[in-house]
């Protein structure tokens, strides 16, 4: 179904869980869909019925590929987020479907009771866990819960010596989110930063490894790198290099979460770092939400979502023509004749120019043109950016108009304070018009003659490259960071007076060319100074694999909350950096594991290889209880024999000790409907509070061992924004492994499944005691 591989892979995994399949392909599940004329309010049982029909198609004969349009439309009917043909996270769909199915066959119908989560208050764990299980069943009671639900024990302890208050609660789970990093790795990130001290030879560059808190701002990284290099943070500028050009100038408020450890980071010490602080005319906003008339720019290369799709290169300017009700935008990009659709999920690849909503007006230059720019016949003296675009687009490109307004048109208000300075970046280009080496960064007065700027460049390069370095270079002006290689306008043209003052841009980009080739020793110095991208598939990377059991060790490791995440202590009445610990208390028959490959903002994907066993995942060391999630001798639920007790009224005391069948929970009154005799009609069922019922069972059932075998793997191929999903599934019929890739199905050896260490994303394990008979022991 087009771009819905996330759904196909998820359904193939779930359809091969025998307990789930057998229940929905039996006639019994319909008795849970409708109880006493009541159905689920949201989906009214339709999701369960649709899933049953899909299972019968998948398992019916003849075996063939199917296109489940009806089920997809059914899902979209109740969950509009899955409408259309966008890619989604498979785990998000799996959790939605399991939750929707269990709600459709929930024996608790109607509005749910409000149930407070109970704290231990010093009581034994098994008592509190049983209480949590019974409270869960007051809202959720289904066969699907029996298959997938387990409980986690969550403990927090106050760090204050005079308090030490401990809180213990038990929380249900449908899946376990397994970390692929230790708590320390999760809270810290290590970056490699190359530092260039001011006015020193490039050979003095320092390469430092710096660890900082992961969820802080970039100013923490600047401060840590500067301190390690013996510099003052306020005199430093941090940039990211990509393909020998500056990809990003960081601001102190930028988030570290948006910086990847593999990024090439350079810290420049400057005499006047404020020269690189852009004024408001260069500010950008997020493109995740756009409106008609917005001016946008692509932050990375990607394909549009139009039927006649175009590749949108990085740095491409566009104007939003319209936004539909789904949030998808129609955008007219420079150089592309037809407007292009960019779906809502891809708008994060864009940034918006905040100046389109600004009232700031700028003055046209006297000659009505900027050097090497097409003539803009200004009919007015002053323009806002929106006014300039509205009047001259599409006759002129959006990029040219925006650059013209920012760089050639002067502000109407005079600058106050010290004379402004501009940031200057000098790149180096070889005879084949390719950039090479580390760019040189410095600052110069905003009002400078071309000759003054050229002299400043010569002085700076002499300090960086040495006084004996040949100075036969030619300087060219580049109008933005994306057009460096094609820059062809000389800074010192022969036919103009180079001593006339000019108003430099806030950031001036120059390209230095030698007549033929740069001298070899200069080239070597420039290239050696730039940090190199880490080699992929190195031996170090290959050794960074982790075992799944180790990941559970990280999951259950105690950690102390950061100051930002401090929580309120009910005993000392203050927010504290609590010690927190999570343990497995009880495990379900089918354990769904999500390997946490994606960062919380979904912008980064961890490719950590994970070694997961096909047989014998032993979690007994992490599971604190051998009891099932809902012990038969302690949990009161629909369909169970119960005994009445604790009634104090005269009429109630006559019922104490009587046994019957709890038919269902009436959520309106919060009471179970109990049938004392099989012949009693529903009008004579007794309505009893849960506290006045106890389960009638001689034993809790067999002990549960947390030992599992793999049933299915949902694999993700790609990065955080783009990718493809496939499923590896072990058949409940013949025990063989098969690869499901859209409509293609192929039998594969178990060894191939075990090799999916980087792609494995969601793992489905079945407990050893319910292992299908077709799987050889």
N, C-alpha and C positions, 0 to 999 in steps of 0.2 A: 504494500500500500504506500508507494512513493517513499517519503522520508520518515517512515515509522518503524525502522529496525529496532528501536528501543522497545516497542510494543511486542513485536514478533519474538525477540529473544526472551523477554520476560514471560510471555504466555507459554512458550515452549518449556521453560523451566518449571512453571507452576503446573502445567498440564501433565507433567511426569512425576509429580508428588503423589504417590499412590493413595495416601489417606484422603487428600483433597479430591482427587479424581473419583475415587470410589464413592465418596459421600455425595457428590453432585450428580453422579450418574446413577444413583439409586433413587427410588421413589420416596425415600424417607425425608429427604431434605425439604420437600414441599410442605410437610406438616410443620416445619419450623418457619417457613416463609410466612404463613398465615396462621395466627393463633387467636381463637375466639373472634374471628372476623377482623383482626387487626394486622396491618402490615407496616413495614418501615415507612416513616413519613417521607423521607427524602427520595429514595429510589423505588419504593413500593414493591420490592421484590423483583423488579425487572432486571437488575444487574445479575442476580443469581440465576434467573431463568435464561438470560442471554449467555451466561458462562456455561451453563449446562448444554445449551444447543451447540456452542462452539466446541466443547469437549466431544460431543457425539460426532461432530464433523471430523475432528482430528483423529478420533479412535475408530471411526466407522470404516466400512469397506465400500468401494476399493480405496486403498491408501493413495492419496494424491495431494498435491499442493492446493490450498484454498486461499481465497482473498476474503477475509472476514469483515466485509464492509459494514454489515449490520451491527456487529459487536463494536466496531470502532465508532460508529455513529451513536450507539447506545452510551458508550463511555463519554463521548463529547456532549451528549444530552445532559448528563448529570455533572460533568466536570469540564467546564468550558475551556479550561487551560489546556486540555488535550485536543481541542478542536483544531481543524486545519492539518497541515502537513509539516509542521516544524519539528525539529529534533528536540527530544526531551531527555532528562536523566532517567535511566531505566529503573533505578531504585525508587525514585519518586513515583513512578507508575506502579511498581510492585506494591509499595506500601498503600497507595490509593486503592488498588484492586483488592488486596487482602482485607483492608479496613471496610471497603464497601460490601464485600461478600459476607463478612462476619456480621455486619449490621443488618443485611437482608435476612439472614437466618438467625438473628438474635431473638432469643425467647423472651427478652424484655422489650415489650412494645410500648409505644407512646413516649411522652416526655420523660427524660431521664431524671432520676433522683439526684439531688445534690449530695455528694459524699465527700467529706473532708479526709485528707490524707492524715493518717494517724502516726504520731511520733511514738517512739519506744518508751520514753520517760522511765528508763531503767528496767523495763520488762524484758523477759527472755526473747531472743530473736524468733524462735519458732512460734511463740504466741502472737507477736506483732505481725509476722509473715502470714499466719493463718487469718488474722483479722483483715490484712490488706487483700488477701484472696477473696474473702467473703464480701468485702466492700466492692471489689471489682465486679463480682458476679451480680451485684444489685443493678449494675448498668450494662454489663456485657456478659452474656451467657449463650455460647454457641459452640457447635462442633469445631468451627474454624478457630475459635479461641483455644480449644483443647489441643489443636494441632500446632499453633504457632506461638502461643503466649508463654513467657517465662517471667521470672521476677529478678530484679536487681536490688541488692542491698546498698543504700547510699548513706554514708556516714560523714558527718562533719564534726570537727572538734575545735573549740576555741583555743587559740594559742596562748592566751593570757595565763600566767602561772597561778594567779589567784582565782581563776574561773574554771578552765578546762571542761566547760560544759560540752557534752556530746549529744548529738541528735542523730537518730537512726530512723530511716523510713524505707519502705519497700515499694518499688515502682515496677509496673508491668512493662514488658517490651514485646514488640512484634519482630524486631530485628535488633542485632547488636552492631553498633558502629565501632569498628576495630581500627585503632590508630596504627599508622605505619611508622611512627616516630616516637621516641621517648618523650615524657613530659618536658624535659629540658629542651629537647629539639623543637617541641611544639611551641614553647614559650620564647625561644631565642632563634635568631637567624645569624649565620656567619657570612659576611661579605668580604670579598677581596677588593681592596681599594688601592689604586696607584696614586701617589701623592707627588705633585710638582711644586716645590717651594718657589717663591717668587724670585725672579732675577737670578736664577741659577742655571747651570748647564743641564740639558736634558739627561745627562748621565747621572745627575744627582737624584733622579726619580726614585721613590721608595715604594715597594710593593708590600702592603700590610694586610693582615687577616684580622677582621674586626667583628666581634660578636655583640649584638644588641637585642633588646626586647623586640619580639616580632611585631607587635601590634601598636608600636609607637609611631612617631613621625620622623621624617628624614633628618630633622635637626639633631636627633640622638645619634644617628650614624655620622653626621658631620662632626659632632663634638667628640665622638669616640675616635674617629680617624685622625682628627687634628691633634688630639691629646697624645695619641701614639706617635705622631710625627713631630711633636714638640711645637705645634703651631697654635695660633689663636683661632678658634672656630669662627669668630665674627669676621675674619679676614679670608674666609675660604668659600669656594664655589664648587658644588658637586655636579658632575654631568655624567651622562651615560653615552658611551661610544658604540656605534654599530656601523660596520663596514667603513671604518676610517673617517667617519663623520660624527658630529655630535647629534645624537638621537633625541636627547632630552636634557634641558637645564632644570635641575631640581630646585624647588622652593622648600623652605624649612617646614612648612605645613603639610607637604605631601606625605602620604601614608607609606610606611615601610611595607605594608601588605601588598603594595603595587610594584615593589622592586623584587626581582628574582635574584637568588644567589648567583646564578650564572651570568647575570648582566655584567658588562665591562664598565666599571665605575672608575672615574678619575676625579681627584680632588685637587683643584688649583688654588694656590695661595695668591691673593691679589692685593695690590696697594689700596684700591678703592672698590671693594666688592659690591658696593651699592650701585655701581654702574651697570651691573647685570640684573638688577631688580627692575622688572618690567613695570611700566605704569599701567593704569587700568585699561588702556587701549589695546593691550596685548593679552588681556585675560580671557580664559576659555572656560566654558562650562561643560557639564556632562551632556552627551548626546542621547542618553538612554530615554529621555522624554523630550520630544521636539514638538514645535508648533509651526503652523503655516508662516512663511516669511523668514524663518531662521536661516542664518548663514552657517554652514557646517563644513568640516574638513575631516577627511578620513585619517585615522591614527595608525592604521595598518592596511595592508592590501587584502581585499576579499572580493568575492563575487556578489553582484547584486542579485536580488530575488525575482527580477522580471523574467517573463517567459523567454525573451530575447536577452539573456543575461550578459552583462559586461563585467570584465575585471576592473575593479576600482583600485587604482594604485594608491599607495600611501601619499598623503599630502594633497589629495585632490579636493578642490573646493566645489561646493554645491549649494543650491538654494531650495529649501523645502517648499514644494508647491501645495501639498495637501497632506492631511493625516486622517486615515479612516477610523472607524469606530473600534477597530482592533488595535489601534496604535501603530499600524504600519504606515510608512511615509513614502510619498512620491517625491523624488528629488531630481532637479535638473543640475547635472554635473558639468563642469567645464570640459569641452572637447567631446562630449557624448550627445548626439543629436536628440535622441528620445529620452524623456524622463525615465528614471529607474526606480523600481520599488526596492525599499530596504525594510525588511520585516522587523517588527518590534524587538525580537530576540537579538538582532544584529546591530541595533542602534548604538549599543555600547562601543562599537568600532568607530563612532563619530565623536567629535567635540563641536560645541557650538560657540560662535563668536558672540560674546556678551555685549559687544558694542552695537549690535543691531537693535538693542533695546535701550541704548543710551541716548540722552539728549545732547551730548557734547557735540559742538560744532567745530569744524576745523577750516582754516583759510586756504583757498586755492593759491598756489604760487603765481607770481606775476606773469611768468611765461606760459602758464596753463599746461605745463607738462613736466614730467620727471625725465631725467636722462634715460635714453634707450627705452622709453615707454611710448605707446601710441598717444597722440594728442587727445586730451579730454577737454572738449570745448565747454568749460564751465559757464553756465548761464547765470549763476548766482555766485556771490562772493564767499558764502559760507555754506557748508553742508554737514549734516549728520551722516553717519555711514549708511543708514537706511535710505536717506534721501539721495545719496550719490548712487547707490545700487539701483534704486527704483528708476532713476533718470537715465542711466547709461547702460544697464544690463537689459538684454543680452548683447548689445553692440560691443561691449568690452567684457573680457573674462572676469569672473568673480575674484579670482586671485589677483589680477592686475588692479582692479578697483579697490580691493581691501588694502593691498600694499601701498597704492597711491594715497589713499586716505590716511594711512598710519605714518607713512614715511616721507611723503612729499608735501602734504598739507600740514601747516603749522597750527598748533593750538591757539585758540582765540585769547586765552588768558596767559599773561606773562608768568614766567617761572619765578618763584620766590625762593630765597635761600642761596647757598653756594652755587657757583656755575655748574650746570649739569655735565655729567660725563657719560660717554657711551662705552659699552662693552665691545671689544674688537676680538674677532677670532680669525686666525690665519691658518688656512689649510694648504696642503702641498699636493701638486699634481704633476704626474710624469708625462712623457711625450705621447703616451697612448690615451691621455685624458682620464687616467684613473687616479683616484686619491691614494695617498700613502702616508704612513707615519702619524705621529701624535700632533694634533693641532696645537698652536701656540695661542694662549689666551692672555689678554691684558686690557687696559682701558685707556681712553684718550678723551680730551675735552670735547663736548658735544659740538661746539662751534670751532671747526678746524678747517684750514685750507688743505687741499689734496696733498700738497707737498709736505705739510706738517705731519699728516697722517703717514705718508710714505717714510718720512724720516723716523717717526716713532716705531714703525714696523722694523726698519733697518736696525735701530738701536736694540729693540727687543730680540730680534733674531741673532744679533751678534752676541748677546748675553747667553742665549740658549744654545747656539751652534758653535760659538767661538769666534774670536775676532778674525781668525784666518780663513773663515768660511767664505767662499766666493759670493759676491753680492750682485751677480748679473741677473738675478731673478727679475721677473716682471710681475707686477701686482694687478690682479683683475678683481672687479667687484661682482659679487653674487647677490641677487636680490632676495633669496631665501635659502634656507638650509637644504632644500631639496634640489636646487639647481646649481650645485657647486661644479660638477664636472663640465657643464656647458657654459660656464661664465666666460664671456668674451669681451667685456667692456673694460678697457684699461683704466686704472686709477689715475694715471697721469697721461691723458691724451695729448698728442702733439699739437693739436689745433686749439687748445684752451689754456687760459691762464691758470696755472696750478697753484697760484698764491692767493686766489680769491677765496674768502671764507665761505664755507658751506655748512649746512646743518646736518650733522651725521644722524643716522638712524639710531634708535636705542641700542640695537645690536647690529654691528657692522660686520659683514662676512666678506673676507678677502681670500683670494686664491693666489698662491705664489708659484710661478713657472720659471724654470731655468731655460735658457735658449735651446738646449738639446736635452741633456739629462742632468739631474742633480748629481754633484760630485759623490762618488761612492761612499766616502767617509761620512758625508752629511746624510746621505740616504740611510746608511746603517745606523747612525745616531737617532734619526727620526723613527725608524722602524723598531729599533730595540727599545725605545722609550714607551711604546704603546703596549698595553697588556694584551695578551693573546687570548682568544676564546678557548675555553677548556675543550680538550679533545673528547669526542664522544666515544662511547664503548671502550673506555680505557680499562686497564686492569683494576684500578681502584674502584671504578664504577661497578665492575662485575662482582667485586667482593662485597658490595653493599647490600646484598640480598639479606632478607630477614625471614625467620621461620614464623609461621602463623602462631605457634604457641608463645613465642617471644612477644608477639603483638598483644596477646592476652595478658602477658606480664605487665606491659606498659599500661594497658587498660585498667588493671587493678592496682597499679602503683599509687601510693599516697603522694599527693602534691599539695603545695600551699598556694592558695589563691593570690593573685596579684593585688596590689592596692586598688587598681581600677575595678576588680571584680569582688571587692570586699562585701560581706553579707552581714546582716544584723544578728547579733547574739542576743537571745531572749533573756539570758541571765545577767550579763554585765551591761546590757542596754546600749551597746555601741556597735558600730560597724567594724568588723575584724577580718583580717586576712586568714580565714579559716583553713585548717587542714582538711582536705577532702579525699575520700576513698570510695571507690565503687567495686563491688564484688558480685559475682554471679551467685544468686541464692538457689534458684531452681531453673532447670532447662526444659524446653518443650520437646515434643517428639521430632519436630522439624525446626532446625536452627538456621535462621537466615542471617548471614554475615555480610555486612557492607564494608569493604576495605576502603578506608578514608583516603582516596586518591585525590580528591578535589578539595582545594581550600574553601573556606566558608564563603568567600565571594565568588567562587567558581571561575576564577581567572587563571589559576595554576593547577596543573595536574602532576601528581607525584608518580614517577615511573619506577619506584622502588620495586625490585623483584621480590615476590613473596613466595616462599616455599610452603605449599599447602598439601597435606596428605590426602590421597584418594581413599585410603583405608585407615581407620583407627586414630581419628583426631581425639586425643585424650585430654579432656578439660577437667578431670576429677580434682586436680590440685587447685583449681580456681573456683569450683562449685562448693558452696558451704553446706548445702543440704542434699540429702538423698531422697527427699520427699518430692512428689510431683507438685506442679504449680497449684493444683486444686485437689488436695487430699480428700478421698471419698469419706473418711471418717470425721472430717472436720468442716467441710464446706457444704452449705445449704444452697441448693440450686434447683431449677425446674427439672422435672423428670426423676427426682430422687425421693426415696422413702425418708420421711422425717418423723420426729416425735415431738409432740407439743409439751411445753413445760413453762413454768414460771408465771402462769396466769393467777391473779390474786382474787378476782371477783368470784362470787358464788357460782355463777354460771361457768366462768372460765376454769374453776378448779375441777369441774366435772370433765373438762377436756384434757387436763394435764395427764400425760402418760399415754394418750391415744396416738396411734400411728396412722399415717396415710401417705399419699403421693402428692408432692408439691408440683402442681400442674404448670403454673406460670406466675411471674411476678407482675402484679398490677401496679405499674409505675405511678399511676394517678394517686393511689392511696399509700403506696410504699409497702404493700402487704402481699404475701404469697397466698395464692388460691390453693387450698389443700383439700383433696378428695379423700375422705376417710374410708369410704367403701367404693368398690368398683361400680356398684349400681347407682351411686349417688349422682343425680343430674347436676349440671353446673350451677343451678340456682341454690343448691344446698352445700356447695363448697365453702369451707370455712376460710375467712380472710384473716391471716395471722401475720403479726410483725416478725421480721427475721430474728429478732432477739428471743422470741418465744418458740423457736424451732431449733432442733438439733438433728444432725444427720444420723440415720440408722444404718450403721455399717460395722461389722465386726473388726475390720482392719482397714488401714489406710491404703492398702494395695502394695504391690511389690516395690522395693526400693528402686530408685532411678539412678543408673550409672551414666555419668556424662562422657560417654564414649560414642563417637559418631563416624559415619561413612559418607563420603561425598556423593550427592545425587545429581547436581547440576552446577554449571558455572556460567554466569553471564559475563561476557568479555567485552571490554571497551577498547576500541582501536582509535587513536588520534590524540588530540590535545583537549584543553579545557573548553574550547569553543566549537570545535568541529570533530566529528568522529563517526564511527560505525559500531553497531552492536551485533554480536553473534552469540550463540548459546551452544555449550557442550553439555549434553544430557545423557545420563545413564538410564537405559530403558528398564522399566519395571517388568517387561515381558521376557526379554532374553538376556538382560544384564549387560548388553553391549553399549559402548559409548558411540554417540553420533554427534556430528557438527551440523547445526541448523544455521544457515546463512541465507536469510530471506527465504526464497522458495527452494533453495538448494539444500539437500540433506545427504550427508555422506557418513559412512561408518568410519571411525578412526580408532587407533590403538590408544590404550590408556596412557602410554608414554607421551603422546601428543598433548593430552589434557594436562598432564603434570608440567609440561613445558610452558604453559600459559602464565608464567609468573609475573610478567609485566602487565599483561592485559586483563587478568582476573580482577573483577570488580565486585560482583555479588556471588557469594557461595551459598549453596543450599546443602546442608548436611542433615541426614536422617539418623536418629538415635539407633544404636546397634540392636536394641531389643525389638525394633519394628522394621528392621532391614528386610526388603523384599526377598522372598524365597528364591527368586530367579537369580539373585546374586550369589554366586558360589561362596561358601564360607571360607 
